[in-house]
Amino acid sequence: MYICGLINNRGRVPHKLIFMPVKIRLQRHGKKGKPYYWIVAADARAKRDGKYLEKLGAYNPNTNPATIELDIDGAVTWLQNGAQPTDTAKALLSYKGALLKNHLAGGVRKGALTEEQAEKKFAAWLEEKGGKVDAKKDGLSKAEADVKAKAFEAEKAANEARIAAAAPVVEEEAPAEEAATNEEE
């Protein structure tokens, strides 16, 4: 987004325009080794963790799959006003569908689509994406259950081996000695 401001040169007539580019980027939070990010719209000249214009969402890469909360409509508004996402922010916006919604809104403005058609396409995309995410979560939970089952079986086998090793060994030589004494008699 480009915000135009006039420079007033000591009371004279303003003659220059300043363009302030806006970036959609990540702002790091969380402790060392456990990052947690806010997705923000900020002036490109601001520090990474400094002032921002609007908080659009949050991104937690510590979970599997990563947790992304995003105000899609707010992000689309900033994109339509000219905000440039960073590479990582662009990937997150694409994953959540903000870039698709911006693209469809551009088609509506040009007259290629109606608003209803755009909403229908976006809803279908969200449903398909939700199915993929659910499939990944199911696969991860199944893999975790398999790992737990294998660990349980290994623990069970180790316990059985330990019990068998600790059991007293019964000597069978005593009956053989009795047989030898019986033969001598």
Secondary structure as the mmCIF struct_conf table of DSSP 4:
data_model
#
loop_
_struct_conf.conf_type_id
_struct_conf.id
_struct_conf.beg_label_comp_id
_struct_conf.beg_label_asym_id
_struct_conf.beg_label_seq_id
_struct_conf.end_label_comp_id
_struct_conf.end_label_asym_id
_struct_conf.end_label_seq_id
STRN STRN1 TYR A 2 LEU A 6
TURN_TY1_P TURN_TY1_P1 ARG A 10 GLY A 11
BEND BEND1 ARG A 12 ARG A 12
STRN STRN2 LEU A 17 LYS A 31
TURN_TY1_P TURN_TY1_P2 LYS A 32 GLY A 33
STRN STRN3 LYS A 34 ASP A 43
TURN_TY1_P TURN_TY1_P3 ALA A 44 ARG A 45
BEND BEND2 ALA A 46 ALA A 46
TURN_TY1_P TURN_TY1_P4 ARG A 48 ASP A 49
BEND BEND3 GLY A 50 GLY A 50
BEND BEND4 LEU A 53 LEU A 53
STRN STRN4 GLU A 54 ASN A 60
TURN_TY1_P TURN_TY1_P5 PRO A 61 ASN A 62
BEND BEND5 THR A 63 PRO A 65
HELX_LH_PP_P HELX_LH_PP_P1 ALA A 66 ALA A 66
STRN STRN5 THR A 67 LEU A 70
HELX_RH_AL_P HELX_RH_AL_P1 ILE A 72 GLN A 80
TURN_TY1_P TURN_TY1_P6 ASN A 81 GLY A 82
STRN STRN6 GLN A 84 PRO A 85
HELX_RH_AL_P HELX_RH_AL_P2 ASP A 87 LYS A 96
TURN_TY1_P TURN_TY1_P7 GLY A 97 GLY A 97
HELX_RH_AL_P HELX_RH_AL_P3 ALA A 98 LYS A 110
TURN_TY1_P TURN_TY1_P8 GLY A 111 GLY A 111
BEND BEND6 ALA A 112 LEU A 113
HELX_RH_AL_P HELX_RH_AL_P4 GLU A 115 ALA A 166
BEND BEND7 ALA A 167 ALA A 167
HELX_LH_PP_P HELX_LH_PP_P2 PRO A 168 GLU A 171
HELX_RH_AL_P HELX_RH_AL_P5 GLU A 173 GLU A 184
#
